[in-house]
């Protein structure tokens, strides 16, 4: 395990209508829908559309986000900026060590220590004001095949 | 060669100060600077910072863009939206076939037929109005190791 950032895990895209966006990315680019869920804590409905081999759970993906509550952060984003690119997520083998490193550099992770996101990944975010305007997520994927120990059931 | 979109090639990020952004992505994430150039036709100075193995010319990267002319599209973007995520680029083995496919679906590529971009890649763009708000680039990488035949010298 290493805290090195070694890949683009996904790009997050805000949309007005998740079903329309799923259909767009499927028909235009051939991306495969792997997962849809409502994340109540964030007030969003999320779809994961994997790029490349859909059986490769480490392949990068497009994460489509539709707000389901007007008081959610994503709803405010949509009102302010319209639909489009929302964040980039970089992958690492150890998000806890990456968060420690960032804190040491004066960049406080928004979720500290990192939390358990959808599908058992460990994640944190960095605020755009600390990252030259880019909302940035760091993702440590779950150990595929193993039980997602510690996963937050409320996020499922 | 296939027109299948099979990876995230890069994310494009607009910044006010390219040197500051290069320093940020190097020191915070350890990304390696591979390339800097001015692209006169687009009025931008561009830096390529590869994620993962810098010797792997197929590895994804962050493309940092600083406007060098106030009348450039990127300058207008910066004035309107501030620094941050600008576009996502998907990789394909045959951008010409991908462009044909998109045109057939009623999505006109902005550069049609695809042009030669920096470092010999064949590229085109899709307008955000056709892509649910996302400025999207399609990239067919050059054949690494071979001369970049047909590369536009004015873009170098």
Interface residues (C-beta under 8 A of the other chain):
Chain A: X4 X5 X6 X7 X8 X11 X13 X14 X15 X20 X21 X24 X27 X28 X29 X30 X31 X51 X52 X60 X81 X82 X83 X84 X85 X86 X87 X88 X90 X102 X105 X107 X128 X131 X132 X133 X134 X135
Chain B: X4 X5 X6 X7 X8 X11 X13 X14 X15 X20 X21 X24 X27 X28 X29 X30 X31 X51 X52 X60 X81 X82 X83 X84 X85 X86 X87 X88 X90 X102 X105 X107 X128 X131 X132 X133 X134 X135
